[in-house]
């Protein structure tokens, strides 16, 4: 991949990372519940999910998922179910002061937070279709593809790490300043509703004809 192509993709990757979606929502929710330092582990999982999607696209499975109605629907409804489940869990979360909630959340293993982030991005056919539409525009097909996919994956990973750090910090520092039980209850229900809304939006997403 030449420098001009990489710079164009680098610019596009910022737009991809900055666009609000389930990943940004997961990062903010994690920052709110765990604070920045622990909450940022969710972003590690989000980036791993992007890399999983890119691997699927790179080996050709992405085209199969996009073309096969059964495969597409299976992955889509798994993603819908997971987002709705996250929303219900957030709605049902007790309205404890954030300091106490974060102390309890500190017991959650980091690997579980990483897995949670990975699931948000990995089980999302919308991401697969998006990568199938965008990535080929930056590939030189007459050159080895593996190094190009590596550069694309590292670039997407870098921009997502930076952007999601911002989302996590925003929730940890700004929303985290709200301490009363009533505020926490409202935040839990707002984030729960947003996760459910993200699942609903994914449920109506259709593969390209």
Phi and psi in degrees as a GROMACS rama.xvg file:
@    title "Ramachandran Plot"
@    xaxis  label "Phi"
@    yaxis  label "Psi"
@TYPE xy
-77.9589  168.471  UNK-2
-62.5035  -41.6661  UNK-3
-62.4367  -42.1808  UNK-4
-65.9654  -41.826  UNK-5
-64.1575  -41.5743  UNK-6
-61.7939  -39.0332  UNK-7
-64.5717  -42.7154  UNK-8
-69.4247  -36.2603  UNK-9
-59.779  -42.5286  UNK-10
-65.1376  -42.4107  UNK-11
-65.0146  -35.0749  UNK-12
-67.1836  -30.4208  UNK-13
-65.8402  -41.7467  UNK-14
-63.8284  -39.096  UNK-15
-62.6569  -46.9349  UNK-16
-70.307  -36.3345  UNK-17
-74.9739  -23.6584  UNK-18
-63.3474  126.624  UNK-19
-66.7844  142.325  UNK-20
-170.284  -163.298  UNK-21
-62.8083  -33.8533  UNK-22
-65.1059  -46.6027  UNK-23
-62.4164  -40.0416  UNK-24
-63.0077  -43.3862  UNK-25
-64.0502  -40.1314  UNK-26
-64.279  -43.9574  UNK-27
-66.1577  -43.0131  UNK-28
-62.5559  -38.9328  UNK-29
-68.1131  -38.9913  UNK-30
-63.4485  -39.1396  UNK-31
-65.3723  -44.5523  UNK-32
-78.9519  -32.2952  UNK-33
-118.362  -8.00094  UNK-34
82.5746  172.29  UNK-35
-68.3631  -49.064  UNK-36
-62.4205  -45.8289  UNK-37
-80.0488  -38.411  UNK-38
-61.704  -26.0026  UNK-39
-67.8292  -16.8318  UNK-40
-64.061  -26.614  UNK-41
-62.589  -36.0492  UNK-42
-64.346  -35.6929  UNK-43
-57.101  -43.3965  UNK-44
-66.8775  -38.4502  UNK-45
-60.9847  -43.2025  UNK-46
-66.0497  -41.3008  UNK-47
-60.4888  -36.0943  UNK-48
-64.9061  -39.9836  UNK-49
-62.4595  -44.346  UNK-50
-63.9332  -36.2873  UNK-51
-63.0246  -43.676  UNK-52
-61.1901  -43.7472  UNK-53
-64.5925  -37.8016  UNK-54
-63.7923  -42.6528  UNK-55
-60.4158  -44.1013  UNK-56
-66.0813  -42.2939  UNK-57
-64.9651  -34.9194  UNK-58
-89.2266  0.270374  UNK-59
98.536  -8.07609  UNK-60
-68.6857  -28.1691  UNK-61
-60.4044  -42.0003  UNK-62
-64.5938  -36.4446  UNK-63
-65.2645  -44.3464  UNK-64
-62.8331  -41.2118  UNK-65
-69.025  -31.8898  UNK-66
-88.5881  -30.6966  UNK-67
-89.8909  120.513  UNK-68
-62.6372  -41.4771  UNK-69
-65.5326  -47.7932  UNK-70
-63.5392  -42.1266  UNK-71
-63.1824  -47.0154  UNK-72
-65.2224  -38.0919  UNK-73
-61.4222  -49.6634  UNK-74
-65.7859  -40.8044  UNK-75
-60.9506  -47.6978  UNK-76
-73.0765  -25.4795  UNK-77
-64.3278  -43.1599  UNK-78
-64.2818  -42.0583  UNK-79
-60.8484  -48.1142  UNK-80
-60.4892  -40.1019  UNK-81
-67.1317  -43.6068  UNK-82
-65.4454  -41.3178  UNK-83
-65.5854  -40.0285  UNK-84
-60.7865  -43.3885  UNK-85
-59.8152  -41.384  UNK-86
-63.2319  -44.3551  UNK-87
-64.0951  -42.1101  UNK-88
-59.6363  -40.8701  UNK-89
-69.5205  -38.943  UNK-90
-60.8936  -38.5699  UNK-91
-85.5779  -4.99976  UNK-92
-63.3667  136.432  UNK-93
-65.3589  146.553  UNK-94
-86.4773  66.0313  UNK-95
-88.6683  153.749  UNK-96
-53.2712  143.565  UNK-97
-61.1427  -34.4723  UNK-98
-61.2481  -44.0695  UNK-99
-68.8087  -40.2547  UNK-100
-63.8895  -39.6263  UNK-101
-70.1261  -35.1377  UNK-102
-62.4754  -40.5608  UNK-103
-71.0289  -38.3751  UNK-104
-67.2989  -21.6352  UNK-105
-61.2715  -19.8668  UNK-106
-77.2331  -14.2054  UNK-107
-68.548  126.505  UNK-108
-61.4125  143.713  UNK-109
-60.9918  -35.7206  UNK-110
-62.5798  -31.3066  UNK-111
-69.1194  -37.6208  UNK-112
-66.4611  -40.5283  UNK-113
-63.2559  -44.3393  UNK-114
-61.8225  -40.1711  UNK-115
-62.5035  -44.526  UNK-116
-64.397  -41.3881  UNK-117
-60.323  -42.3839  UNK-118
-61.3344  -39.0785  UNK-119
-58.1977  -43.2064  UNK-120
-91.3558  -31.859  UNK-121
-73.3649  -40.1183  UNK-122
-95.1747  65.4173  UNK-123
-148.524  94.9067  UNK-124
-64.1724  -21.3592  UNK-125
-61.1828  -39.9269  UNK-126
-65.8739  -38.6551  UNK-127
-62.3376  -48.0498  UNK-128
-63.2663  -39.2393  UNK-129
-62.9501  -46.5343  UNK-130
-64.3722  -37.0996  UNK-131
-62.2572  -32.1986  UNK-132
-81.0711  -34.2806  UNK-133
-93.18  -48.9309  UNK-134
-58.3369  -45.2011  UNK-135
-57.522  -23.6525  UNK-136
-67.2034  -19.1045  UNK-137
-110.075  5.88185  UNK-138
-94.7747  139.234  UNK-139
-98.0599  104.318  UNK-140
-69.1629  -17.7704  UNK-141
-86.8633  3.23613  UNK-142
-117.405  160.088  UNK-143
-54.385  133.021  UNK-144
-83.2923  -33.0329  UNK-145
-56.8014  -48.0486  UNK-146
-62.6341  -33.3873  UNK-147
-68.7475  -42.7321  UNK-148
-63.571  -35.2004  UNK-149
-63.0548  -45.6467  UNK-150
-62.847  -43.2347  UNK-151
-62.7809  -43.8747  UNK-152
-63.8928  -43.4411  UNK-153
-65.9802  -37.1843  UNK-154
-67.2379  -47.3362  UNK-155
-61.7582  -39.6538  UNK-156
-63.3055  -42.3442  UNK-157
-63.8143  -49.6227  UNK-158
-65.0244  -36.4766  UNK-159
-69.6451  -37.8638  UNK-160
-60.4545  -40.0383  UNK-161
-71.8517  -48.5731  UNK-162
-66.2851  -44.9317  UNK-163
-68.1593  -25.7556  UNK-164
-62.4498  -39.6846  UNK-165
-64.4599  -44.6348  UNK-166
-63.6837  -41.8827  UNK-167
-64.9042  -44.5735  UNK-168
-64.9293  -39.1621  UNK-169
-57.4196  -48.535  UNK-170
-68.6074  -40.3436  UNK-171
-67.5056  -36.9375  UNK-172
-98.8853  -39.1882  UNK-173
-86.1872  -58.0007  UNK-174
-68.1603  -29.9466  UNK-175
-68.5751  -10.7811  UNK-176
-78.1203  -8.54589  UNK-177
-88.813  113.534  UNK-178
-106.216  -21.4906  UNK-179
-71.4634  155.91  UNK-180
-60.9177  -36.6176  UNK-181
-64.1068  -41.666  UNK-182
-63.7446  -43.6342  UNK-183
-63.554  -40.2699  UNK-184
-61.2212  -43.9846  UNK-185
-63.1215  -44.9833  UNK-186
-62.3295  -42.4293  UNK-187
-58.7905  -42.887  UNK-188
-74.7148  -32.3937  UNK-189
-65.0507  -49.333  UNK-190
-65.9967  -39.3319  UNK-191
-60.2436  -43.6885  UNK-192
-65.3305  -37.5228  UNK-193
-67.5797  -38.4779  UNK-194
-62.7329  -44.175  UNK-195
-64.5315  -39.5509  UNK-196
-63.7033  -39.024  UNK-197
-62.7363  -39.7809  UNK-198
-64.4528  -40.427  UNK-199
-64.2761  -40.9533  UNK-200
-64.2461  -40.9395  UNK-201
-64.8422  -33.1547  UNK-202
-64.4587  -26.5569  UNK-203
-97.9614  0.939519  UNK-204
-71.9889  134.182  UNK-205
-120.523  145.863  UNK-206
-69.3346  154.284  UNK-207
-64.4216  143.729  UNK-208
